[in-house]
Amino acid sequence: MSSDSSQSPRDLPDPPDRRPLIAFTWLWVGAPLAYGLYELVRKATQLFTG
């Protein structure tokens, strides 16, 4: 067997850092969700308290 076809993890390039993309995605989904929940609680409070 040839050692050329098997690479150790040290020989592989580092994967790209996806933390900024993950943070942006959480904000993209989380901000409208938080606003929607805020409006839901606000309107439910108005409905049940008069």
Gaussian input, Z-matrix of N, CA and C with variables (Angstrom, degrees):
# hf/3-21g

backbone

0 1
 N
 C     1     B1
 C     2     B2     1     A1
 N     3     B3     2     A2     1     D1
 C     4     B4     3     A3     2     D2
 C     5     B5     4     A4     3     D3
 N     6     B6     5     A5     4     D4
 C     7     B7     6     A6     5     D5
 C     8     B8     7     A7     6     D6
 N     9     B9     8     A8     7     D7
 C    10    B10     9     A9     8     D8
 C    11    B11    10    A10     9     D9
 N    12    B12    11    A11    10    D10
 C    13    B13    12    A12    11    D11
 C    14    B14    13    A13    12    D12
 N    15    B15    14    A14    13    D13
 C    16    B16    15    A15    14    D14
 C    17    B17    16    A16    15    D15
 N    18    B18    17    A17    16    D16
 C    19    B19    18    A18    17    D17
 C    20    B20    19    A19    18    D18
 N    21    B21    20    A20    19    D19
 C    22    B22    21    A21    20    D20
 C    23    B23    22    A22    21    D21
 N    24    B24    23    A23    22    D22
 C    25    B25    24    A24    23    D23
 C    26    B26    25    A25    24    D24
 N    27    B27    26    A26    25    D25
 C    28    B28    27    A27    26    D26
 C    29    B29    28    A28    27    D27
 N    30    B30    29    A29    28    D28
 C    31    B31    30    A30    29    D29
 C    32    B32    31    A31    30    D30
 N    33    B33    32    A32    31    D31
 C    34    B34    33    A33    32    D32
 C    35    B35    34    A34    33    D33
 N    36    B36    35    A35    34    D34
 C    37    B37    36    A36    35    D35
 C    38    B38    37    A37    36    D36
 N    39    B39    38    A38    37    D37
 C    40    B40    39    A39    38    D38
 C    41    B41    40    A40    39    D39
 N    42    B42    41    A41    40    D40
 C    43    B43    42    A42    41    D41
 C    44    B44    43    A43    42    D42
 N    45    B45    44    A44    43    D43
 C    46    B46    45    A45    44    D44
 C    47    B47    46    A46    45    D45
 N    48    B48    47    A47    46    D46
 C    49    B49    48    A48    47    D47
 C    50    B50    49    A49    48    D48
 N    51    B51    50    A50    49    D49
 C    52    B52    51    A51    50    D50
 C    53    B53    52    A52    51    D51
 N    54    B54    53    A53    52    D52
 C    55    B55    54    A54    53    D53
 C    56    B56    55    A55    54    D54
 N    57    B57    56    A56    55    D55
 C    58    B58    57    A57    56    D56
 C    59    B59    58    A58    57    D57
 N    60    B60    59    A59    58    D58
 C    61    B61    60    A60    59    D59
 C    62    B62    61    A61    60    D60
 N    63    B63    62    A62    61    D61
 C    64    B64    63    A63    62    D62
 C    65    B65    64    A64    63    D63
 N    66    B66    65    A65    64    D64
 C    67    B67    66    A66    65    D65
 C    68    B68    67    A67    66    D66
 N    69    B69    68    A68    67    D67
 C    70    B70    69    A69    68    D68
 C    71    B71    70    A70    69    D69
 N    72    B72    71    A71    70    D70
 C    73    B73    72    A72    71    D71
 C    74    B74    73    A73    72    D72
 N    75    B75    74    A74    73    D73
 C    76    B76    75    A75    74    D74
 C    77    B77    76    A76    75    D75
 N    78    B78    77    A77    76    D76
 C    79    B79    78    A78    77    D77
 C    80    B80    79    A79    78    D78
 N    81    B81    80    A80    79    D79
 C    82    B82    81    A81    80    D80
 C    83    B83    82    A82    81    D81
 N    84    B84    83    A83    82    D82
 C    85    B85    84    A84    83    D83
 C    86    B86    85    A85    84    D84
 N    87    B87    86    A86    85    D85
 C    88    B88    87    A87    86    D86
 C    89    B89    88    A88    87    D87
 N    90    B90    89    A89    88    D88
 C    91    B91    90    A90    89    D89
 C    92    B92    91    A91    90    D90
 N    93    B93    92    A92    91    D91
 C    94    B94    93    A93    92    D92
 C    95    B95    94    A94    93    D93
 N    96    B96    95    A95    94    D94
 C    97    B97    96    A96    95    D95
 C    98    B98    97    A97    96    D96
 N    99    B99    98    A98    97    D97
 C   100   B100    99    A99    98    D98
 C   101   B101   100   A100    99    D99
 N   102   B102   101   A101   100   D100
 C   103   B103   102   A102   101   D101
 C   104   B104   103   A103   102   D102
 N   105   B105   104   A104   103   D103
 C   106   B106   105   A105   104   D104
 C   107   B107   106   A106   105   D105
 N   108   B108   107   A107   106   D106
 C   109   B109   108   A108   107   D107
 C   110   B110   109   A109   108   D108
 N   111   B111   110   A110   109   D109
 C   112   B112   111   A111   110   D110
 C   113   B113   112   A112   111   D111
 N   114   B114   113   A113   112   D112
 C   115   B115   114   A114   113   D113
 C   116   B116   115   A115   114   D114
 N   117   B117   116   A116   115   D115
 C   118   B118   117   A117   116   D116
 C   119   B119   118   A118   117   D117
 N   120   B120   119   A119   118   D118
 C   121   B121   120   A120   119   D119
 C   122   B122   121   A121   120   D120
 N   123   B123   122   A122   121   D121
 C   124   B124   123   A123   122   D122
 C   125   B125   124   A124   123   D123
 N   126   B126   125   A125   124   D124
 C   127   B127   126   A126   125   D125
 C   128   B128   127   A127   126   D126
 N   129   B129   128   A128   127   D127
 C   130   B130   129   A129   128   D128
 C   131   B131   130   A130   129   D129
 N   132   B132   131   A131   130   D130
 C   133   B133   132   A132   131   D131
 C   134   B134   133   A133   132   D132
 N   135   B135   134   A134   133   D133
 C   136   B136   135   A135   134   D134
 C   137   B137   136   A136   135   D135
 N   138   B138   137   A137   136   D136
 C   139   B139   138   A138   137   D137
 C   140   B140   139   A139   138   D138
 N   141   B141   140   A140   139   D139
 C   142   B142   141   A141   140   D140
 C   143   B143   142   A142   141   D141
 N   144   B144   143   A143   142   D142
 C   145   B145   144   A144   143   D143
 C   146   B146   145   A145   144   D144
 N   147   B147   146   A146   145   D145
 C   148   B148   147   A147   146   D146
 C   149   B149   148   A148   147   D147

   B1=1.4460
   B2=1.5117
   B3=1.2874
   B4=1.4519
   B5=1.5252
   B6=1.3045
   B7=1.4582
   B8=1.5245
   B9=1.3514
   B10=1.4592
   B11=1.5251
   B12=1.3262
   B13=1.4564
   B14=1.5272
   B15=1.3262
   B16=1.4614
   B17=1.5263
   B18=1.3152
   B19=1.4544
   B20=1.5101
   B21=1.2912
   B22=1.4576
   B23=1.5221
   B24=1.3153
   B25=1.4759
   B26=1.5189
   B27=1.3205
   B28=1.4675
   B29=1.5224
   B30=1.3265
   B31=1.4585
   B32=1.5295
   B33=1.3191
   B34=1.4562
   B35=1.5268
   B36=1.3235
   B37=1.4672
   B38=1.5282
   B39=1.3199
   B40=1.4586
   B41=1.5178
   B42=1.3393
   B43=1.4696
   B44=1.5260
   B45=1.3209
   B46=1.4647
   B47=1.5278
   B48=1.3208
   B49=1.4613
   B50=1.5224
   B51=1.3184
   B52=1.4677
   B53=1.5211
   B54=1.3179
   B55=1.4641
   B56=1.5316
   B57=1.3455
   B58=1.4702
   B59=1.5307
   B60=1.3201
   B61=1.4607
   B62=1.5252
   B63=1.3140
   B64=1.4605
   B65=1.5216
   B66=1.3283
   B67=1.4653
   B68=1.5271
   B69=1.3260
   B70=1.4592
   B71=1.5253
   B72=1.3174
   B73=1.4585
   B74=1.5237
   B75=1.3252
   B76=1.4663
   B77=1.5203
   B78=1.3378
   B79=1.4575
   B80=1.5220
   B81=1.3223
   B82=1.4611
   B83=1.5315
   B84=1.3093
   B85=1.4631
   B86=1.5274
   B87=1.3207
   B88=1.4509
   B89=1.5172
   B90=1.3295
   B91=1.4666
   B92=1.5331
   B93=1.3319
   B94=1.4633
   B95=1.5297
   B96=1.3239
   B97=1.4663
   B98=1.5239
   B99=1.3196
   B100=1.4644
   B101=1.5254
   B102=1.3178
   B103=1.4605
   B104=1.5301
   B105=1.3142
   B106=1.4583
   B107=1.5236
   B108=1.3128
   B109=1.4651
   B110=1.5190
   B111=1.3180
   B112=1.4651
   B113=1.5287
   B114=1.3169
   B115=1.4712
   B116=1.5327
   B117=1.3176
   B118=1.4596
   B119=1.5194
   B120=1.3155
   B121=1.4600
   B122=1.5224
   B123=1.3221
   B124=1.4582
   B125=1.5308
   B126=1.3122
   B127=1.4614
   B128=1.5302
   B129=1.3193
   B130=1.4613
   B131=1.5358
   B132=1.3142
   B133=1.4616
   B134=1.5366
   B135=1.3112
   B136=1.4700
   B137=1.5193
   B138=1.3175
   B139=1.4547
   B140=1.5264
   B141=1.3260
   B142=1.4494
   B143=1.5308
   B144=1.3301
   B145=1.4616
   B146=1.5231
   B147=1.3011
   B148=1.4544
   B149=1.4347
   A1=109.51
   A2=113.84
   A3=120.19
   A4=109.61
   A5=116.89
   A6=120.15
   A7=111.67
   A8=117.73
   A9=120.65
   A10=112.28
   A11=118.31
   A12=120.75
   A13=112.56
   A14=117.53
   A15=118.73
   A16=108.98
   A17=114.32
   A18=119.27
   A19=108.87
   A20=115.84
   A21=119.04
   A22=108.18
   A23=117.91
   A24=119.88
   A25=113.07
   A26=117.10
   A27=119.02
   A28=111.80
   A29=117.81
   A30=121.21
   A31=112.62
   A32=118.04
   A33=121.25
   A34=110.11
   A35=117.63
   A36=119.22
   A37=110.65
   A38=116.09
   A39=120.63
   A40=109.72
   A41=117.60
   A42=119.11
   A43=109.25
   A44=117.30
   A45=119.61
   A46=110.90
   A47=115.46
   A48=120.84
   A49=108.52
   A50=116.63
   A51=121.44
   A52=112.98
   A53=118.27
   A54=120.17
   A55=112.94
   A56=119.78
   A57=117.85
   A58=112.94
   A59=116.83
   A60=120.78
   A61=110.87
   A62=116.90
   A63=120.68
   A64=110.28
   A65=117.32
   A66=120.39
   A67=110.84
   A68=117.51
   A69=121.39
   A70=110.74
   A71=117.20
   A72=121.33
   A73=110.79
   A74=117.52
   A75=120.35
   A76=110.84
   A77=117.34
   A78=120.18
   A79=111.14
   A80=116.77
   A81=122.25
   A82=111.15
   A83=116.82
   A84=121.91
   A85=111.04
   A86=116.88
   A87=121.42
   A88=114.39
   A89=118.04
   A90=120.18
   A91=111.69
   A92=119.94
   A93=118.82
   A94=112.91
   A95=116.77
   A96=119.64
   A97=110.71
   A98=117.01
   A99=120.65
   A100=110.79
   A101=117.60
   A102=120.81
   A103=110.60
   A104=116.88
   A105=120.92
   A106=112.29
   A107=116.79
   A108=119.86
   A109=111.36
   A110=116.68
   A111=120.68
   A112=110.23
   A113=117.09
   A114=121.10
   A115=110.99
   A116=117.23
   A117=121.05
   A118=111.19
   A119=117.08
   A120=120.41
   A121=110.38
   A122=117.03
   A123=120.74
   A124=111.39
   A125=117.03
   A126=120.77
   A127=111.92
   A128=117.45
   A129=120.16
   A130=109.78
   A131=116.05
   A132=119.94
   A133=109.73
   A134=116.76
   A135=120.69
   A136=110.84
   A137=116.85
   A138=121.01
   A139=111.60
   A140=116.84
   A141=119.71
   A142=113.77
   A143=118.26
   A144=118.97
   A145=111.87
   A146=117.86
   A147=120.98
   A148=111.25
   D1=145.10
   D2=-179.02
   D3=-92.14
   D4=142.08
   D5=178.57
   D6=-84.10
   D7=-4.44
   D8=179.45
   D9=-71.63
   D10=-32.70
   D11=-175.36
   D12=-79.99
   D13=-19.93
   D14=179.26
   D15=-104.12
   D16=122.20
   D17=179.45
   D18=-108.19
   D19=139.77
   D20=174.48
   D21=-81.38
   D22=159.88
   D23=-179.94
   D24=-57.64
   D25=-24.35
   D26=179.71
   D27=-71.59
   D28=-24.42
   D29=-178.19
   D30=-82.75
   D31=-17.58
   D32=-177.65
   D33=-79.00
   D34=146.18
   D35=177.87
   D36=-69.55
   D37=153.22
   D38=178.41
   D39=-67.40
   D40=138.29
   D41=176.57
   D42=-69.43
   D43=155.43
   D44=-179.93
   D45=-65.12
   D46=149.11
   D47=179.27
   D48=-78.06
   D49=114.63
   D50=-176.06
   D51=-101.85
   D52=7.10
   D53=-178.37
   D54=-60.57
   D55=-42.26
   D56=177.07
   D57=-61.94
   D58=-38.56
   D59=178.20
   D60=-65.38
   D61=-40.71
   D62=179.09
   D63=-65.50
   D64=-42.43
   D65=178.83
   D66=-63.70
   D67=-42.69
   D68=178.27
   D69=-62.58
   D70=-40.59
   D71=-179.83
   D72=-65.39
   D73=-42.00
   D74=177.15
   D75=-61.68
   D76=-40.78
   D77=177.87
   D78=-67.32
   D79=-40.11
   D80=-178.86
   D81=-60.32
   D82=-37.40
   D83=-179.67
   D84=-92.37
   D85=-39.80
   D86=-172.93
   D87=-71.19
   D88=-35.88
   D89=-178.07
   D90=-64.68
   D91=-51.48
   D92=176.71
   D93=-63.55
   D94=-34.84
   D95=177.73
   D96=-63.64
   D97=-45.19
   D98=179.10
   D99=-63.44
   D100=-41.44
   D101=178.36
   D102=-63.98
   D103=-42.81
   D104=178.67
   D105=-62.81
   D106=-41.60
   D107=177.23
   D108=-66.56
   D109=-38.21
   D110=177.17
   D111=-61.40
   D112=-47.50
   D113=179.44
   D114=-63.94
   D115=-38.61
   D116=178.07
   D117=-60.78
   D118=-47.76
   D119=179.97
   D120=-65.29
   D121=-40.75
   D122=-179.43
   D123=-62.84
   D124=-45.24
   D125=-178.55
   D126=-74.14
   D127=-34.28
   D128=176.47
   D129=-66.20
   D130=-37.64
   D131=177.90
   D132=-64.03
   D133=-43.05
   D134=177.66
   D135=-63.08
   D136=-39.59
   D137=-177.42
   D138=-65.78
   D139=-43.16
   D140=-174.06
   D141=-90.23
   D142=-15.39
   D143=179.57
   D144=-105.93
   D145=-11.44
   D146=175.49
   D147=90.26

